[in-house]
Each structure stands twice: as structure tokens, then as C-alpha cells.
């Protein structure tokens, strides 16, 4: 059972520069659709939550447009735009969801505008400190669409590394 609140209180506790707590954006939404399924109080989504529309964000990785990886555009990409990358052996691509969710699958589109293949792994975390591997394709040659399933896991961050 999920618990839902009538009021939300946002309380700032620290600012390293001065004594003002700055908020740039805050959203509260109301939906008339059926309440989502929950596991241990965490929502199990019925839709893609790794999207700009669901308030996710790409917080690590290189792209000409910050959230190109999660903007939903999968047909128009080229060398100039529409993808996110990282240097092999250094860094990763990290997607932060808007809140904790219990998920059991993900999909990603690897660059497929030429004949190259990729090897990669994906990790999940709730705190950006402890990571759990949910997909390991390091010993495989992969290209184009990847549809991955794994045991249900609570996640806030996904880290993709090649």
C-alpha cells in the first residue's frame, strides 16, 4: 500500500554560501487515473519514468542537448545531435529518476547509424553510493535496441557504462 499525502512541506536545512534556501522548481500533481501499484510503499510504474515528461534528468554524460537520451525522440539522430555518450574507461551516463521507483525492465537504443557494436553494463542505485548491476553485456557485441529485464529493484539512478 502506498501512502499519499494531503500536504507537502519543503524545508531547507543548509546552504554552503549564505543563509538562504533557494528553490528553482517544485511540482505537485493530481491524477484522476487509478492509483499505481506499490511494493513496500514504492511506486511500480506502468509507464516510462526515465523520460523528460516524467521529470527524469541525465546528470552525467556528454551530449549537445542535455536530456537528448530521455527526450523520446528515437528516429532523428546523427553525429550532431540526438544522443548521449561517455569516454570509454572513464565516466558513465547517469539518468536520475524523479523519485524512487520499483522497476524490472529498461530499454535503450545504442547508436546504429553504422556497423559498430557495443559492450556495456547498467547499474541501479537509490543513493549514488551503492550500485547494483542489473544488466551485464560486457562480453557481448550489442547494437540497436536493447530490451532488458531483471528482478524488481528500487531505483533512483541508472548508470550506463561501456
ZALUM-409449 format. One line per field, with one value per atom (N, C-alpha, C): residue number from 0; residue in three letters; atom name; x, y, z. Coordinates in nm, 2 decimals. Example, Ala and Ser with C-alpha at 12.3 -4.5 7.8 and 13.67 -1.06 7.14 Angstrom:
BEGIN
num	(0_0_0_1_1_1)
residu	(Ala_Ala_Ala_Ser_Ser_Ser)
atome	(N_CA_C_N_CA_C)
xx	(1.32_1.23_1.32_1.28_1.37_1.29)
yy	(-0.57_-0.45_-0.33_-0.22_-0.11_0.00)
zz	(0.78_0.78_0.78_0.71_0.71_0.79)
***
This chain:
BEGIN
num	(0_0_0_1_1_1_2_2_2_3_3_3_4_4_4_5_5_5_6_6_6_7_7_7_8_8_8_9_9_9_10_10_10_11_11_11_12_12_12_13_13_13_14_14_14_15_15_15_16_16_16_17_17_17_18_18_18_19_19_19_20_20_20_21_21_21_22_22_22_23_23_23_24_24_24_25_25_25_26_26_26_27_27_27_28_28_28_29_29_29_30_30_30_31_31_31_32_32_32_33_33_33_34_34_34_35_35_35_36_36_36_37_37_37_38_38_38_39_39_39_40_40_40_41_41_41_42_42_42_43_43_43_44_44_44_45_45_45_46_46_46_47_47_47_48_48_48_49_49_49_50_50_50_51_51_51_52_52_52_53_53_53_54_54_54_55_55_55_56_56_56_57_57_57_58_58_58_59_59_59_60_60_60_61_61_61_62_62_62_63_63_63_64_64_64_65_65_65_66_66_66_67_67_67_68_68_68_69_69_69_70_70_70_71_71_71_72_72_72_73_73_73_74_74_74_75_75_75_76_76_76_77_77_77_78_78_78_79_79_79_80_80_80_81_81_81_82_82_82_83_83_83_84_84_84_85_85_85_86_86_86_87_87_87_88_88_88_89_89_89_90_90_90_91_91_91_92_92_92_93_93_93_94_94_94_95_95_95_96_96_96_97_97_97_98_98_98_99_99_99_100_100_100_101_101_101_102_102_102_103_103_103_104_104_104_105_105_105_106_106_106_107_107_107_108_108_108_109_109_109_110_110_110_111_111_111_112_112_112_113_113_113_114_114_114_115_115_115_116_116_116_117_117_117_118_118_118_119_119_119_120_120_120_121_121_121_122_122_122_123_123_123_124_124_124_125_125_125_126_126_126_127_127_127_128_128_128_129_129_129_130_130_130_131_131_131_132_132_132_133_133_133_134_134_134_135_135_135_136_136_136_137_137_137_138_138_138_139_139_139_140_140_140_141_141_141_142_142_142_143_143_143_144_144_144_145_145_145_146_146_146_147_147_147_148_148_148_149_149_149_150_150_150_151_151_151_152_152_152_153_153_153_154_154_154_155_155_155_156_156_156_157_157_157_158_158_158_159_159_159_160_160_160_161_161_161)
residu	(Unk_Unk_Unk_Unk_Unk_Unk_Unk_Unk_Unk_Unk_Unk_Unk_Unk_Unk_Unk_Unk_Unk_Unk_Unk_Unk_Unk_Unk_Unk_Unk_Unk_Unk_Unk_Unk_Unk_Unk_Unk_Unk_Unk_Unk_Unk_Unk_Unk_Unk_Unk_Unk_Unk_Unk_Unk_Unk_Unk_Unk_Unk_Unk_Unk_Unk_Unk_Unk_Unk_Unk_Unk_Unk_Unk_Unk_Unk_Unk_Unk_Unk_Unk_Unk_Unk_Unk_Unk_Unk_Unk_Unk_Unk_Unk_Unk_Unk_Unk_Unk_Unk_Unk_Unk_Unk_Unk_Unk_Unk_Unk_Unk_Unk_Unk_Unk_Unk_Unk_Unk_Unk_Unk_Unk_Unk_Unk_Unk_Unk_Unk_Unk_Unk_Unk_Unk_Unk_Unk_Unk_Unk_Unk_Unk_Unk_Unk_Unk_Unk_Unk_Unk_Unk_Unk_Unk_Unk_Unk_Unk_Unk_Unk_Unk_Unk_Unk_Unk_Unk_Unk_Unk_Unk_Unk_Unk_Unk_Unk_Unk_Unk_Unk_Unk_Unk_Unk_Unk_Unk_Unk_Unk_Unk_Unk_Unk_Unk_Unk_Unk_Unk_Unk_Unk_Unk_Unk_Unk_Unk_Unk_Unk_Unk_Unk_Unk_Unk_Unk_Unk_Unk_Unk_Unk_Unk_Unk_Unk_Unk_Unk_Unk_Unk_Unk_Unk_Unk_Unk_Unk_Unk_Unk_Unk_Unk_Unk_Unk_Unk_Unk_Unk_Unk_Unk_Unk_Unk_Unk_Unk_Unk_Unk_Unk_Unk_Unk_Unk_Unk_Unk_Unk_Unk_Unk_Unk_Unk_Unk_Unk_Unk_Unk_Unk_Unk_Unk_Unk_Unk_Unk_Unk_Unk_Unk_Unk_Unk_Unk_Unk_Unk_Unk_Unk_Unk_Unk_Unk_Unk_Unk_Unk_Unk_Unk_Unk_Unk_Unk_Unk_Unk_Unk_Unk_Unk_Unk_Unk_Unk_Unk_Unk_Unk_Unk_Unk_Unk_Unk_Unk_Unk_Unk_Unk_Unk_Unk_Unk_Unk_Unk_Unk_Unk_Unk_Unk_Unk_Unk_Unk_Unk_Unk_Unk_Unk_Unk_Unk_Unk_Unk_Unk_Unk_Unk_Unk_Unk_Unk_Unk_Unk_Unk_Unk_Unk_Unk_Unk_Unk_Unk_Unk_Unk_Unk_Unk_Unk_Unk_Unk_Unk_Unk_Unk_Unk_Unk_Unk_Unk_Unk_Unk_Unk_Unk_Unk_Unk_Unk_Unk_Unk_Unk_Unk_Unk_Unk_Unk_Unk_Unk_Unk_Unk_Unk_Unk_Unk_Unk_Unk_Unk_Unk_Unk_Unk_Unk_Unk_Unk_Unk_Unk_Unk_Unk_Unk_Unk_Unk_Unk_Unk_Unk_Unk_Unk_Unk_Unk_Unk_Unk_Unk_Unk_Unk_Unk_Unk_Unk_Unk_Unk_Unk_Unk_Unk_Unk_Unk_Unk_Unk_Unk_Unk_Unk_Unk_Unk_Unk_Unk_Unk_Unk_Unk_Unk_Unk_Unk_Unk_Unk_Unk_Unk_Unk_Unk_Unk_Unk_Unk_Unk_Unk_Unk_Unk_Unk_Unk_Unk_Unk_Unk_Unk_Unk_Unk_Unk_Unk_Unk_Unk_Unk_Unk_Unk_Unk_Unk_Unk_Unk_Unk_Unk_Unk_Unk_Unk_Unk_Unk_Unk_Unk_Unk_Unk_Unk_Unk_Unk_Unk_Unk_Unk_Unk_Unk_Unk_Unk_Unk_Unk_Unk_Unk_Unk_Unk_Unk_Unk_Unk_Unk_Unk_Unk_Unk_Unk_Unk_Unk_Unk_Unk_Unk_Unk_Unk_Unk_Unk_Unk_Unk_Unk_Unk_Unk_Unk_Unk_Unk_Unk_Unk_Unk_Unk_Unk_Unk_Unk_Unk_Unk_Unk_Unk_Unk_Unk_Unk_Unk_Unk_Unk_Unk_Unk_Unk)
atome	(N_CA_C_N_CA_C_N_CA_C_N_CA_C_N_CA_C_N_CA_C_N_CA_C_N_CA_C_N_CA_C_N_CA_C_N_CA_C_N_CA_C_N_CA_C_N_CA_C_N_CA_C_N_CA_C_N_CA_C_N_CA_C_N_CA_C_N_CA_C_N_CA_C_N_CA_C_N_CA_C_N_CA_C_N_CA_C_N_CA_C_N_CA_C_N_CA_C_N_CA_C_N_CA_C_N_CA_C_N_CA_C_N_CA_C_N_CA_C_N_CA_C_N_CA_C_N_CA_C_N_CA_C_N_CA_C_N_CA_C_N_CA_C_N_CA_C_N_CA_C_N_CA_C_N_CA_C_N_CA_C_N_CA_C_N_CA_C_N_CA_C_N_CA_C_N_CA_C_N_CA_C_N_CA_C_N_CA_C_N_CA_C_N_CA_C_N_CA_C_N_CA_C_N_CA_C_N_CA_C_N_CA_C_N_CA_C_N_CA_C_N_CA_C_N_CA_C_N_CA_C_N_CA_C_N_CA_C_N_CA_C_N_CA_C_N_CA_C_N_CA_C_N_CA_C_N_CA_C_N_CA_C_N_CA_C_N_CA_C_N_CA_C_N_CA_C_N_CA_C_N_CA_C_N_CA_C_N_CA_C_N_CA_C_N_CA_C_N_CA_C_N_CA_C_N_CA_C_N_CA_C_N_CA_C_N_CA_C_N_CA_C_N_CA_C_N_CA_C_N_CA_C_N_CA_C_N_CA_C_N_CA_C_N_CA_C_N_CA_C_N_CA_C_N_CA_C_N_CA_C_N_CA_C_N_CA_C_N_CA_C_N_CA_C_N_CA_C_N_CA_C_N_CA_C_N_CA_C_N_CA_C_N_CA_C_N_CA_C_N_CA_C_N_CA_C_N_CA_C_N_CA_C_N_CA_C_N_CA_C_N_CA_C_N_CA_C_N_CA_C_N_CA_C_N_CA_C_N_CA_C_N_CA_C_N_CA_C_N_CA_C_N_CA_C_N_CA_C_N_CA_C_N_CA_C_N_CA_C_N_CA_C_N_CA_C_N_CA_C_N_CA_C_N_CA_C_N_CA_C_N_CA_C_N_CA_C_N_CA_C_N_CA_C_N_CA_C_N_CA_C_N_CA_C_N_CA_C_N_CA_C_N_CA_C_N_CA_C_N_CA_C_N_CA_C_N_CA_C_N_CA_C_N_CA_C_N_CA_C_N_CA_C_N_CA_C_N_CA_C_N_CA_C_N_CA_C)
xx	(0.08_0.00_0.09_0.06_0.13_0.06_0.13_0.07_0.07_-0.04_-0.04_-0.07_-0.02_-0.02_-0.12_-0.17_-0.26_-0.17_-0.07_0.02_0.17_0.24_0.39_0.46_0.56_0.64_0.78_0.83_0.97_1.05_1.14_1.22_1.37_1.43_1.57_1.65_1.76_1.84_1.98_2.03_2.17_2.19_2.28_2.33_2.47_2.56_2.71_2.76_2.67_2.72_2.66_2.53_2.47_2.35_2.26_2.16_2.02_2.03_1.90_1.89_1.77_1.75_1.67_1.73_1.68_1.61_1.49_1.42_1.39_1.43_1.41_1.28_1.24_1.12_1.06_0.93_0.86_0.73_0.70_0.57_0.50_0.37_0.27_0.17_0.14_0.04_-0.08_-0.19_-0.31_-0.35_-0.39_-0.43_-0.56_-0.65_-0.78_-0.77_-0.66_-0.64_-0.63_-0.65_-0.63_-0.50_-0.49_-0.37_-0.27_-0.14_-0.04_-0.02_0.03_0.06_0.19_0.20_0.32_0.37_0.50_0.57_0.65_0.62_0.69_0.68_0.57_0.55_0.61_0.67_0.74_0.66_0.63_0.55_0.62_0.54_0.58_0.51_0.59_0.53_0.47_0.37_0.31_0.36_0.44_0.49_0.64_0.69_0.84_0.86_0.94_0.97_1.11_1.18_1.31_1.29_1.21_1.18_1.17_1.19_1.17_1.03_0.93_0.79_0.77_0.85_0.83_0.93_0.99_1.08_1.21_1.25_1.39_1.49_1.62_1.72_1.85_1.92_2.06_2.15_2.22_2.30_2.45_2.48_2.62_2.62_2.72_2.73_2.75_2.79_2.82_2.71_2.65_2.55_2.54_2.51_2.49_2.36_2.26_2.14_2.13_2.12_2.13_2.05_1.92_1.84_1.80_1.89_1.86_1.84_1.90_1.89_1.74_1.68_1.54_1.43_1.45_1.35_1.25_1.26_1.16_1.18_1.28_1.30_1.40_1.35_1.44_1.46_1.41_1.42_1.51_1.53_1.61_1.73_1.84_1.97_2.08_2.19_2.31_2.43_2.54_2.66_2.65_2.56_2.55_2.45_2.36_2.26_2.18_2.11_2.02_2.07_2.19_2.25_2.33_2.36_2.45_2.56_2.68_2.79_2.88_2.98_3.09_3.21_3.33_3.46_3.48_3.51_3.53_3.64_3.62_3.72_3.72_3.63_3.62_3.48_3.42_3.29_3.18_3.06_2.94_2.83_2.72_2.60_2.51_2.46_2.37_2.24_2.13_2.00_1.94_1.89_1.82_1.67_1.60_1.45_1.40_1.28_1.22_1.20_1.19_1.17_1.20_1.20_1.23_1.11_1.15_1.05_1.10_1.01_1.05_1.03_1.14_1.14_1.20_1.16_1.21_1.25_1.26_1.30_1.34_1.42_1.46_1.49_1.49_1.52_1.62_1.71_1.79_1.83_1.85_1.88_2.03_2.11_2.25_2.27_2.37_2.39_2.39_2.31_2.31_2.31_2.38_2.40_2.51_2.58_2.69_2.70_2.82_2.83_2.89_2.91_2.98_2.89_2.96_2.89_2.94_2.86_2.90_2.89_2.97_2.96_2.94_2.85_2.82_2.76_2.74_2.67_2.59_2.48_2.39_2.38_2.39_2.38_2.26_2.21_2.10_2.14_2.09_2.12_2.00_1.99_1.90_1.97_2.10_2.18_2.30_2.33_2.45_2.58_2.57_2.69_2.69_2.58_2.57_2.51_2.58_2.53_2.51_2.40_2.37_2.37_2.45_2.44_2.31_2.24_2.11_2.12_2.22_2.24_2.39_2.44_2.59_2.61_2.64_2.66_2.81_2.90_3.04_3.10_3.05_3.12_3.04_2.95_2.86_2.88_2.85_2.85_2.71_2.68_2.54_2.52_2.41_2.38_2.23_2.19_2.05_1.97_1.84_1.76_1.80_1.80_1.83_1.71_1.64_1.53_1.58_1.59_1.65_1.55_1.55_1.46_1.55_1.51_1.59_1.49_1.54_1.45_1.41_1.29_1.24_1.34_1.37_1.47_1.42_1.44_1.42_1.53_1.49_1.60_1.56_1.66_1.65_1.75_1.86_1.96_2.00_2.02_2.07_2.20_2.30_2.44_2.47_2.50_2.53_2.67_2.75_2.89_2.93_3.02_3.07_3.21)
yy	(-0.12_0.00_0.12_0.22_0.34_0.44_0.53_0.63_0.76_0.83_0.96_1.07_1.19_1.30_1.41_1.48_1.59_1.72_1.73_1.84_1.80_1.89_1.86_1.98_1.96_2.06_2.05_2.16_2.16_2.25_2.19_2.26_2.26_2.37_2.38_2.37_2.30_2.29_2.34_2.37_2.41_2.48_2.58_2.64_2.67_2.63_2.64_2.79_2.87_3.01_3.11_3.10_3.20_3.13_3.21_3.16_3.16_3.14_3.14_3.01_2.95_2.82_2.85_2.83_2.86_2.74_2.76_2.65_2.70_2.62_2.66_2.61_2.49_2.43_2.34_2.33_2.23_2.20_2.07_2.03_1.94_1.96_1.86_1.84_1.71_1.68_1.60_1.61_1.54_1.46_1.33_1.25_1.18_1.17_1.11_0.96_0.91_0.77_0.69_0.56_0.47_0.48_0.46_0.47_0.37_0.40_0.30_0.19_0.07_-0.04_0.00_-0.05_-0.02_-0.15_-0.15_-0.25_-0.19_-0.22_-0.16_-0.01_0.04_0.19_0.26_0.19_0.25_0.22_0.32_0.30_0.21_0.12_0.04_0.10_0.17_0.25_0.16_0.21_0.15_0.21_0.32_0.39_0.42_0.47_0.51_0.62_0.60_0.70_0.76_0.71_0.76_0.85_0.96_1.05_1.19_1.28_1.43_1.45_1.39_1.40_1.36_1.26_1.21_1.28_1.39_1.47_1.40_1.30_1.24_1.34_1.32_1.40_1.32_1.36_1.30_1.38_1.33_1.40_1.38_1.28_1.26_1.20_1.25_1.20_1.33_1.31_1.41_1.42_1.53_1.55_1.69_1.72_1.86_1.92_1.84_1.87_1.79_1.85_1.79_1.66_1.66_1.54_1.47_1.47_1.40_1.26_1.19_1.05_1.01_1.10_1.07_1.16_1.22_1.31_1.24_1.11_1.03_1.04_1.11_1.12_1.01_0.90_0.79_0.77_0.86_0.84_0.94_1.06_1.16_1.19_1.12_1.15_1.12_1.20_1.19_1.23_1.25_1.29_1.42_1.51_1.64_1.65_1.56_1.57_1.44_1.43_1.33_1.21_1.22_1.11_1.16_1.06_1.09_0.99_1.03_0.93_0.96_0.87_0.89_0.83_0.88_0.82_0.68_0.59_0.45_0.45_0.38_0.37_0.48_0.58_0.70_0.75_0.76_0.81_0.72_0.77_0.69_0.79_0.73_0.80_0.77_0.87_0.85_0.93_0.85_0.91_0.90_1.02_1.03_1.04_0.94_0.95_1.05_1.09_1.20_1.15_1.02_0.97_0.82_0.76_0.62_0.54_0.44_0.35_0.21_0.11_-0.03_-0.06_-0.10_-0.13_-0.27_-0.33_-0.46_-0.47_-0.36_-0.36_-0.22_-0.22_-0.09_-0.12_-0.02_-0.03_0.08_0.06_0.16_0.14_0.25_0.24_0.28_0.18_0.20_0.26_0.35_0.41_0.30_0.32_0.22_0.28_0.39_0.46_0.41_0.31_0.24_0.10_0.03_-0.11_-0.14_-0.05_-0.07_-0.15_-0.22_-0.29_-0.23_-0.25_-0.20_-0.31_-0.30_-0.38_-0.28_-0.32_-0.23_-0.30_-0.22_-0.27_-0.16_-0.20_-0.10_-0.13_-0.02_-0.04_0.05_0.01_0.09_0.13_0.24_0.29_0.37_0.38_0.47_0.59_0.58_0.68_0.73_0.69_0.73_0.68_0.59_0.53_0.38_0.32_0.17_0.14_0.06_0.03_-0.12_-0.16_-0.30_-0.32_-0.41_-0.44_-0.51_-0.45_-0.50_-0.56_-0.53_-0.58_-0.58_-0.69_-0.70_-0.76_-0.67_-0.71_-0.68_-0.69_-0.66_-0.76_-0.88_-0.99_-1.02_-0.93_-0.94_-0.83_-0.85_-0.74_-0.70_-0.58_-0.54_-0.42_-0.40_-0.29_-0.26_-0.14_-0.10_-0.12_-0.16_-0.16_-0.27_-0.24_-0.34_-0.34_-0.45_-0.46_-0.56_-0.50_-0.58_-0.59_-0.71_-0.74_-0.79_-0.77_-0.81_-0.82_-0.88_-0.88_-0.74_-0.73_-0.59_-0.53_-0.40_-0.33_-0.19_-0.14_0.00_0.08_0.19_0.27_0.41_0.50_0.64_0.68_0.61_0.64_0.51_0.53_0.43_0.48_0.39_0.42_0.33_0.38_0.30_0.33_0.22_0.24_0.13_0.18_0.09_0.06)
zz	(0.00_0.00_0.00_-0.09_-0.09_0.00_0.06_0.14_0.06_0.06_-0.02_0.08_0.05_0.14_0.09_0.19_0.15_0.14_0.22_0.22_0.21_0.15_0.13_0.19_0.28_0.34_0.29_0.23_0.18_0.28_0.34_0.44_0.41_0.38_0.36_0.49_0.49_0.61_0.59_0.47_0.46_0.33_0.33_0.21_0.24_0.15_0.18_0.15_0.09_0.06_0.15_0.19_0.28_0.35_0.41_0.49_0.42_0.29_0.21_0.14_0.15_0.08_-0.05_-0.17_-0.30_-0.36_-0.41_-0.48_-0.62_-0.72_-0.86_-0.92_-0.87_-0.93_-0.82_-0.82_-0.73_-0.80_-0.81_-0.87_-0.78_-0.78_-0.72_-0.82_-0.84_-0.95_-0.89_-0.96_-0.92_-1.05_-1.03_-1.14_-1.10_-1.20_-1.18_-1.22_-1.27_-1.31_-1.18_-1.20_-1.08_-1.02_-0.89_-0.81_-0.86_-0.86_-0.91_-0.81_-0.86_-0.77_-0.70_-0.57_-0.49_-0.43_-0.41_-0.33_-0.22_-0.10_0.02_0.02_-0.03_-0.03_-0.15_-0.24_-0.36_-0.48_-0.56_-0.68_-0.78_-0.84_-0.95_-1.08_-1.16_-1.27_-1.38_-1.45_-1.56_-1.69_-1.68_-1.80_-1.78_-1.89_-1.89_-1.79_-1.69_-1.59_-1.61_-1.71_-1.75_-1.87_-1.85_-1.96_-1.90_-1.99_-1.96_-1.91_-1.98_-1.94_-1.80_-1.75_-1.61_-1.51_-1.56_-1.48_-1.44_-1.52_-1.51_-1.57_-1.54_-1.60_-1.62_-1.72_-1.74_-1.66_-1.56_-1.47_-1.50_-1.58_-1.62_-1.76_-1.84_-1.98_-2.07_-2.19_-2.28_-2.39_-2.41_-2.52_-2.56_-2.68_-2.72_-2.66_-2.64_-2.57_-2.45_-2.33_-2.20_-2.19_-2.22_-2.20_-2.32_-2.42_-2.55_-2.53_-2.44_-2.42_-2.37_-2.31_-2.25_-2.30_-2.42_-2.47_-2.55_-2.58_-2.65_-2.80_-2.85_-3.00_-3.03_-3.10_-3.14_-3.29_-3.37_-3.51_-3.58_-3.52_-3.58_-3.49_-3.52_-3.46_-3.55_-3.53_-3.62_-3.54_-3.61_-3.54_-3.46_-3.51_-3.45_-3.33_-3.32_-3.21_-3.19_-3.08_-3.05_-2.97_-2.91_-2.84_-2.72_-2.63_-2.51_-2.51_-2.47_-2.47_-2.35_-2.34_-2.24_-2.30_-2.25_-2.29_-2.23_-2.32_-2.27_-2.16_-2.05_-1.95_-1.85_-1.87_-1.79_-1.78_-1.66_-1.65_-1.69_-1.71_-1.74_-1.79_-1.82_-1.85_-1.73_-1.66_-1.54_-1.56_-1.54_-1.55_-1.41_-1.37_-1.23_-1.25_-1.19_-1.20_-1.10_-1.12_-1.04_-0.89_-0.86_-0.73_-0.73_-0.62_-0.62_-0.68_-0.76_-0.83_-0.81_-0.82_-0.83_-0.98_-1.04_-1.19_-1.21_-1.32_-1.36_-1.51_-1.57_-1.71_-1.76_-1.86_-1.93_-2.07_-2.15_-2.29_-2.33_-2.42_-2.47_-2.61_-2.68_-2.82_-2.84_-2.87_-2.90_-3.04_-3.06_-3.19_-3.29_-3.40_-3.50_-3.64_-3.65_-3.78_-3.87_-3.81_-3.89_-3.84_-3.86_-3.84_-3.70_-3.62_-3.49_-3.39_-3.30_-3.19_-3.05_-2.95_-2.82_-2.71_-2.61_-2.49_-2.37_-2.28_-2.17_-2.05_-1.94_-1.83_-1.77_-1.70_-1.64_-1.49_-1.41_-1.26_-1.21_-1.10_-1.04_-0.90_-0.85_-0.71_-0.66_-0.53_-0.47_-0.40_-0.38_-0.31_-0.37_-0.50_-0.57_-0.50_-0.41_-0.34_-0.36_-0.34_-0.35_-0.49_-0.57_-0.70_-0.72_-0.79_-0.82_-0.97_-1.02_-1.16_-1.20_-1.29_-1.34_-1.48_-1.55_-1.68_-1.71_-1.76_-1.79_-1.93_-2.02_-2.16_-2.20_-2.10_-2.13_-2.22_-2.22_-2.31_-2.43_-2.47_-2.59_-2.68_-2.81_-2.91_-2.93_-2.89_-2.90_-2.99_-3.05_-3.13_-3.13_-3.17_-3.18_-3.05_-3.06_-2.94_-2.85_-2.72_-2.62_-2.52_-2.50_-2.41_-2.30_-2.18_-2.07_-1.96_-1.90_-1.78_-1.67_-1.55_-1.43_-1.31_-1.20_-1.08_-1.04_-0.99_-0.94_-0.84_-0.87_-0.78_-0.76_-0.64_-0.61_-0.67_-0.75_-0.82_-0.82_-0.81_-0.84_-0.95_-0.96_-1.06_-1.14_-1.27_-1.36_-1.41_-1.40_-1.46_-1.57_-1.69_-1.81_-1.84_-1.85_-1.88_-1.99_-2.08_-2.19_-2.17)
***
